[in-house]
Amino acid sequence: MRLRVEFTTEPFDLDETPRHALVARQVIDGADLDAVDVGPFGNTADGRADVVLDSVARLLRKTLEAGANRVSLQVSVLDEEDGR
């Protein structure tokens, strides 16, 4: 099974990237995910279910430790054939 996680961390800071956002990027970049899209207002990562779920657990722990006061996320099952 393949999953997609979409997430944001808060609080937002449009002047300087918050530490929790940098930590989120490190967690996602360090995971063995198939596709990653990082943006200023939302992030997406696709991969095998076990990798995505492990990454989500690490993401939650590390971003909260780094000062996030909210992490919003959505996990979706992808169609194996077309990636949706």
PyMOL CGO cylinders between C-alpha atoms (Angstrom):
from pymol import cmd
from pymol.cgo import CYLINDER

trace = [
    CYLINDER, 0.00, 0.00, 0.00, 1.15, 3.54, -0.79, 0.3, 1, 1, 1, 1, 1, 1,
    CYLINDER, 1.15, 3.54, -0.79, 0.17, 6.63, 1.16, 0.3, 1, 1, 1, 1, 1, 1,
    CYLINDER, 0.17, 6.63, 1.16, 0.36, 10.39, 0.74, 0.3, 1, 1, 1, 1, 1, 1,
    CYLINDER, 0.36, 10.39, 0.74, 0.75, 12.71, 3.71, 0.3, 1, 1, 1, 1, 1, 1,
    CYLINDER, 0.75, 12.71, 3.71, -0.04, 16.40, 3.44, 0.3, 1, 1, 1, 1, 1, 1,
    CYLINDER, -0.04, 16.40, 3.44, 0.96, 18.56, 6.40, 0.3, 1, 1, 1, 1, 1, 1,
    CYLINDER, 0.96, 18.56, 6.40, 1.58, 22.02, 7.74, 0.3, 1, 1, 1, 1, 1, 1,
    CYLINDER, 1.58, 22.02, 7.74, 3.22, 23.20, 10.94, 0.3, 1, 1, 1, 1, 1, 1,
    CYLINDER, 3.22, 23.20, 10.94, 2.35, 26.34, 12.86, 0.3, 1, 1, 1, 1, 1, 1,
    CYLINDER, 2.35, 26.34, 12.86, 2.86, 29.07, 13.92, 0.3, 1, 1, 1, 1, 1, 1,
    CYLINDER, 2.86, 29.07, 13.92, 3.53, 30.65, 10.54, 0.3, 1, 1, 1, 1, 1, 1,
    CYLINDER, 3.53, 30.65, 10.54, 6.21, 33.30, 10.15, 0.3, 1, 1, 1, 1, 1, 1,
    CYLINDER, 6.21, 33.30, 10.15, 6.36, 34.97, 6.74, 0.3, 1, 1, 1, 1, 1, 1,
    CYLINDER, 6.36, 34.97, 6.74, 9.57, 36.86, 7.55, 0.3, 1, 1, 1, 1, 1, 1,
    CYLINDER, 9.57, 36.86, 7.55, 11.75, 33.97, 8.69, 0.3, 1, 1, 1, 1, 1, 1,
    CYLINDER, 11.75, 33.97, 8.69, 11.39, 30.20, 8.40, 0.3, 1, 1, 1, 1, 1, 1,
    CYLINDER, 11.39, 30.20, 8.40, 10.51, 28.87, 11.86, 0.3, 1, 1, 1, 1, 1, 1,
    CYLINDER, 10.51, 28.87, 11.86, 12.72, 26.22, 13.43, 0.3, 1, 1, 1, 1, 1, 1,
    CYLINDER, 12.72, 26.22, 13.43, 9.86, 23.69, 13.45, 0.3, 1, 1, 1, 1, 1, 1,
    CYLINDER, 9.86, 23.69, 13.45, 9.45, 24.11, 9.67, 0.3, 1, 1, 1, 1, 1, 1,
    CYLINDER, 9.45, 24.11, 9.67, 13.17, 23.48, 9.12, 0.3, 1, 1, 1, 1, 1, 1,
    CYLINDER, 13.17, 23.48, 9.12, 12.98, 20.39, 11.32, 0.3, 1, 1, 1, 1, 1, 1,
    CYLINDER, 12.98, 20.39, 11.32, 9.96, 19.13, 9.35, 0.3, 1, 1, 1, 1, 1, 1,
    CYLINDER, 9.96, 19.13, 9.35, 11.96, 19.50, 6.14, 0.3, 1, 1, 1, 1, 1, 1,
    CYLINDER, 11.96, 19.50, 6.14, 14.87, 17.56, 7.65, 0.3, 1, 1, 1, 1, 1, 1,
    CYLINDER, 14.87, 17.56, 7.65, 12.59, 14.73, 8.75, 0.3, 1, 1, 1, 1, 1, 1,
    CYLINDER, 12.59, 14.73, 8.75, 10.95, 14.44, 5.34, 0.3, 1, 1, 1, 1, 1, 1,
    CYLINDER, 10.95, 14.44, 5.34, 14.21, 14.80, 3.40, 0.3, 1, 1, 1, 1, 1, 1,
    CYLINDER, 14.21, 14.80, 3.40, 15.80, 12.11, 5.58, 0.3, 1, 1, 1, 1, 1, 1,
    CYLINDER, 15.80, 12.11, 5.58, 13.04, 9.57, 5.01, 0.3, 1, 1, 1, 1, 1, 1,
    CYLINDER, 13.04, 9.57, 5.01, 13.02, 7.03, 2.18, 0.3, 1, 1, 1, 1, 1, 1,
    CYLINDER, 13.02, 7.03, 2.18, 10.00, 8.61, 0.49, 0.3, 1, 1, 1, 1, 1, 1,
    CYLINDER, 10.00, 8.61, 0.49, 9.25, 8.40, -3.23, 0.3, 1, 1, 1, 1, 1, 1,
    CYLINDER, 9.25, 8.40, -3.23, 8.05, 11.97, -3.82, 0.3, 1, 1, 1, 1, 1, 1,
    CYLINDER, 8.05, 11.97, -3.82, 8.33, 15.11, -1.71, 0.3, 1, 1, 1, 1, 1, 1,
    CYLINDER, 8.33, 15.11, -1.71, 6.91, 18.56, -2.42, 0.3, 1, 1, 1, 1, 1, 1,
    CYLINDER, 6.91, 18.56, -2.42, 7.77, 21.25, 0.13, 0.3, 1, 1, 1, 1, 1, 1,
    CYLINDER, 7.77, 21.25, 0.13, 6.07, 24.62, -0.07, 0.3, 1, 1, 1, 1, 1, 1,
    CYLINDER, 6.07, 24.62, -0.07, 5.61, 27.68, 2.12, 0.3, 1, 1, 1, 1, 1, 1,
    CYLINDER, 5.61, 27.68, 2.12, 2.04, 26.80, 3.13, 0.3, 1, 1, 1, 1, 1, 1,
    CYLINDER, 2.04, 26.80, 3.13, 1.90, 23.02, 2.77, 0.3, 1, 1, 1, 1, 1, 1,
    CYLINDER, 1.90, 23.02, 2.77, 3.98, 19.94, 2.20, 0.3, 1, 1, 1, 1, 1, 1,
    CYLINDER, 3.98, 19.94, 2.20, 3.29, 16.61, 0.54, 0.3, 1, 1, 1, 1, 1, 1,
    CYLINDER, 3.29, 16.61, 0.54, 5.14, 13.31, 0.62, 0.3, 1, 1, 1, 1, 1, 1,
    CYLINDER, 5.14, 13.31, 0.62, 4.34, 9.93, -0.96, 0.3, 1, 1, 1, 1, 1, 1,
    CYLINDER, 4.34, 9.93, -0.96, 5.72, 6.51, -0.22, 0.3, 1, 1, 1, 1, 1, 1,
    CYLINDER, 5.72, 6.51, -0.22, 5.22, 3.03, 1.09, 0.3, 1, 1, 1, 1, 1, 1,
    CYLINDER, 5.22, 3.03, 1.09, 2.76, 2.93, 3.98, 0.3, 1, 1, 1, 1, 1, 1,
    CYLINDER, 2.76, 2.93, 3.98, 5.33, 1.85, 6.56, 0.3, 1, 1, 1, 1, 1, 1,
    CYLINDER, 5.33, 1.85, 6.56, 7.73, 4.63, 5.57, 0.3, 1, 1, 1, 1, 1, 1,
    CYLINDER, 7.73, 4.63, 5.57, 5.03, 7.33, 5.52, 0.3, 1, 1, 1, 1, 1, 1,
    CYLINDER, 5.03, 7.33, 5.52, 3.62, 6.26, 8.90, 0.3, 1, 1, 1, 1, 1, 1,
    CYLINDER, 3.62, 6.26, 8.90, 7.06, 6.14, 10.51, 0.3, 1, 1, 1, 1, 1, 1,
    CYLINDER, 7.06, 6.14, 10.51, 7.83, 9.55, 9.01, 0.3, 1, 1, 1, 1, 1, 1,
    CYLINDER, 7.83, 9.55, 9.01, 4.60, 11.02, 10.37, 0.3, 1, 1, 1, 1, 1, 1,
    CYLINDER, 4.60, 11.02, 10.37, 5.40, 9.79, 13.89, 0.3, 1, 1, 1, 1, 1, 1,
    CYLINDER, 5.40, 9.79, 13.89, 8.90, 11.27, 13.70, 0.3, 1, 1, 1, 1, 1, 1,
    CYLINDER, 8.90, 11.27, 13.70, 7.56, 14.49, 12.15, 0.3, 1, 1, 1, 1, 1, 1,
    CYLINDER, 7.56, 14.49, 12.15, 5.09, 14.97, 15.00, 0.3, 1, 1, 1, 1, 1, 1,
    CYLINDER, 5.09, 14.97, 15.00, 7.68, 14.33, 17.72, 0.3, 1, 1, 1, 1, 1, 1,
    CYLINDER, 7.68, 14.33, 17.72, 10.41, 16.49, 16.21, 0.3, 1, 1, 1, 1, 1, 1,
    CYLINDER, 10.41, 16.49, 16.21, 8.31, 19.48, 15.12, 0.3, 1, 1, 1, 1, 1, 1,
    CYLINDER, 8.31, 19.48, 15.12, 6.53, 19.72, 18.47, 0.3, 1, 1, 1, 1, 1, 1,
    CYLINDER, 6.53, 19.72, 18.47, 9.91, 19.55, 20.22, 0.3, 1, 1, 1, 1, 1, 1,
    CYLINDER, 9.91, 19.55, 20.22, 11.10, 22.35, 17.89, 0.3, 1, 1, 1, 1, 1, 1,
    CYLINDER, 11.10, 22.35, 17.89, 8.30, 24.73, 18.87, 0.3, 1, 1, 1, 1, 1, 1,
    CYLINDER, 8.30, 24.73, 18.87, 5.32, 23.92, 16.65, 0.3, 1, 1, 1, 1, 1, 1,
    CYLINDER, 5.32, 23.92, 16.65, 2.06, 24.58, 18.46, 0.3, 1, 1, 1, 1, 1, 1,
    CYLINDER, 2.06, 24.58, 18.46, -0.04, 22.86, 15.79, 0.3, 1, 1, 1, 1, 1, 1,
    CYLINDER, -0.04, 22.86, 15.79, 0.62, 20.22, 13.16, 0.3, 1, 1, 1, 1, 1, 1,
    CYLINDER, 0.62, 20.22, 13.16, -2.19, 19.63, 10.68, 0.3, 1, 1, 1, 1, 1, 1,
    CYLINDER, -2.19, 19.63, 10.68, -2.02, 16.56, 8.52, 0.3, 1, 1, 1, 1, 1, 1,
    CYLINDER, -2.02, 16.56, 8.52, -4.00, 14.39, 6.21, 0.3, 1, 1, 1, 1, 1, 1,
    CYLINDER, -4.00, 14.39, 6.21, -3.08, 10.87, 5.13, 0.3, 1, 1, 1, 1, 1, 1,
    CYLINDER, -3.08, 10.87, 5.13, -4.57, 9.39, 1.95, 0.3, 1, 1, 1, 1, 1, 1,
    CYLINDER, -4.57, 9.39, 1.95, -4.31, 5.95, 0.37, 0.3, 1, 1, 1, 1, 1, 1,
    CYLINDER, -4.31, 5.95, 0.37, -2.97, 6.20, -3.18, 0.3, 1, 1, 1, 1, 1, 1,
    CYLINDER, -2.97, 6.20, -3.18, -4.18, 4.16, -6.10, 0.3, 1, 1, 1, 1, 1, 1,
    CYLINDER, -4.18, 4.16, -6.10, -1.31, 1.82, -6.96, 0.3, 1, 1, 1, 1, 1, 1,
    CYLINDER, -1.31, 1.82, -6.96, -1.67, 2.30, -10.71, 0.3, 1, 1, 1, 1, 1, 1,
    CYLINDER, -1.67, 2.30, -10.71, -1.84, 6.05, -11.16, 0.3, 1, 1, 1, 1, 1, 1,
    CYLINDER, -1.84, 6.05, -11.16, -0.51, 7.46, -7.86, 0.3, 1, 1, 1, 1, 1, 1,
    CYLINDER, -0.51, 7.46, -7.86, -3.80, 9.16, -6.91, 0.3, 1, 1, 1, 1, 1, 1,
]
cmd.load_cgo(trace, "trace")
